[in-house]
Amino acid sequence: MPYPDRHAYPDRFYPVVDSVAWVARLALLGVGTIQLRAKGLNDSEALQTIRDALEMTKGTEAKLVVNDYWRAAIMAGAKHLHLGQEDLADLAEADLKAIRRAGLTLGLSTHDDQELETALRAQPDYIALGPIFPTTLKSMRFAPQGIPKITEWKRRIGDIPLVAIGGIKLEQAPEIFAAGADSIAVVSDITQNPEPDARVRAWLGLKAEAA
């Protein structure tokens, strides 16, 4: 089943971070949706990390989205999950059912037409499209999508929320939203900013103006 009020999730400003410390920092600043993307953890490390991150969001407005570690997410009692195409390809039908049975929302990454078709078959709660712009964070197999692709993707997925990701800075946000994105996933514009707290507040202020 889709998220009950899925246009409230994910929030328009959607930071993606790699540590519990970042989750705690963003939750205290009032961020509504935070993705934890911590790579290279074994099962027990993943479970502990997710539990710690969930603890950091207690008493705040933050919804924690777990990237990749779906079994640990279920065990920790998380509510939201994000999977890349490789993660999705590794899932059996029974795994997808287990994720849904646990009540987890499911967001999926897409980079091309084939991946979009694959993602839509899984009936996700949101679709992420990227990279919109060049990104230095990781070597990308896909060329930048550009802003027009946002409009095309949104037209194709209809009511499913569309998250734009990849090299996006605050100054580009109005154009991204105007093109049809429901949410913007932000990484380096926060984590590599010399004043991340101020930058987060600026993003939250932009969100308030747009709401």
Order of alpha helices (4+ residues) and beta strands (2+ residues): beta-alpha-beta-alpha-beta-alpha-beta-alpha-alpha-beta-alpha-beta-alpha-beta-alpha-beta-alpha-alpha
